[in-house]
Amino acid sequence: MTNKYSLSIIIPAYNSEKIIKDCLNKILKETKKIKSEIIVVDDKSTDNTVKVVEKIKGVKLIKLKKNKGVGNARNVGAEKAKFAILCFIDSDIIISRNSIYNLLKRFHKNDAVGSVSATQNTINLNKEDWTSNFVCLKSCYGTESIKVEKNFSSISSEFCLISKKLFYKIGKWKALYGAGGEEFDLGYKIRKLNKKNIKLKSSGYSGHWYSLKERSIRVISRTEKYIPILLKKKKFDSKGTFATAGQALSSLITLLMLSVLTTKLFFELDILFTLLVLFAFQLILETNFLIFAYKKHKIKMLLFSLYGIQVINISIILGGVLFLLKNTIGLLFNFSNK
């Protein structure tokens, strides 16, 4: 390792008391030979996050007076950063050995790079809810095939690196309140400037993944926020994100199955064959993920995934409905004011 690089590490935090100490200690260890500063931006936590951070030496703490979401917290940290390179790390992950250094080394390799991101692994730090293992696998699926690096559509907001100059040029993180989804917007803006979003295998992290229930609630909000970005760029995101064409197609099949079941309530129709055909198509579409899930957690995860896939898909459908309702109401409101 070398100290020829310098960077500002920005960590947005909200109710992270359980894991932020381990997160920060690992970062401190990994930056011993790198000229850096570590800035934690607490987004008005209601637990003991602030007290935990205050006890750790070598960390700057910014306490926000109002909770405005992770995008805003990252932007506040960037405004206070003194170095030309910004590294964003979420407070609920543990980075892998040499990950920061490897991001820096790859970033400085050529000028075509807009951002460099770490690759998530399938080590789940959430030991309290077994369903979070499904969320972990669903979030990691698609990145296991990366050998060295991959040119990605989005930036990985959990752990990424970007120059301050480019960060301000593209307009910083979009402050989306709640579930987030800023990574798709920022990644799109980087690619519009003909820069690459590199996802690097030699830089990794373990995540504290949400339970399936928590994740499904967040997916509703994320989908509603993602659709305007999708309409703008007219293209789904890379395999390795939730926002893929395959995920959209699987959700469409779930919607069709729900429509068939709803039709049965009003008409005396034989729907079994139609349901079986739709389900068979979905199984074919999801086969690789199901194999991936089986390899990691065997038959229990395989069977649970058949249920989990439907839960996620229904959440995506509800997110689409929420988007349509909000925009319809907005159009009616604008029309009534004319």
HELIX and SHEET records of a PDB file:
HELIX    1   1 ILE A   20  GLU A   30  1                                  11    
HELIX    2   2 THR A   49  GLU A   54  1                                   6    
HELIX    3   3 VAL A   70  LYS A   80  1                                  11    
HELIX    4   4 SER A   99  PHE A  107  1                                   9    
HELIX    5   5 SER A  132  CYS A  140  1                                   9    
HELIX    6   6 LYS A  164  LYS A  169  1                                   6    
HELIX    7   7 GLU A  182  LYS A  192  1                                  11    
HELIX    8   8 LEU A  212  LYS A  233  1                                  22    
HELIX    9   9 ALA A  245  PHE A  266  1                                  22    
HELIX   10  10 LEU A  272  SER A  336  1                                  65    
SHEET    1   A 8 LYS A  60  LYS A  63  0                                        
SHEET    2   A 8 LYS A  35  ASP A  42  1                                        
SHEET    3   A 8 SER A   6  ALA A  13  1                                        
SHEET    4   A 8 ILE A  85  ILE A  89  1                                        
SHEET    5   A 8 PHE A 159  SER A 163 -1                                        
SHEET    6   A 8 VAL A 113  ASN A 124 -1                                        
SHEET    7   A 8 LYS A 196  GLY A 207  1                                        
SHEET    8   A 8 ILE A  93  ILE A  95 -1                                        
SHEET    1   B 8 LYS A  60  LYS A  63  0                                        
SHEET    2   B 8 LYS A  35  ASP A  42  1                                        
SHEET    3   B 8 SER A   6  ALA A  13  1                                        
SHEET    4   B 8 ILE A  85  ILE A  89  1                                        
SHEET    5   B 8 PHE A 159  SER A 163 -1                                        
SHEET    6   B 8 VAL A 113  ASN A 124 -1                                        
SHEET    7   B 8 LYS A 196  GLY A 207  1                                        
SHEET    8   B 8 GLU A 149  PHE A 152 -1                                        
END                                                                             
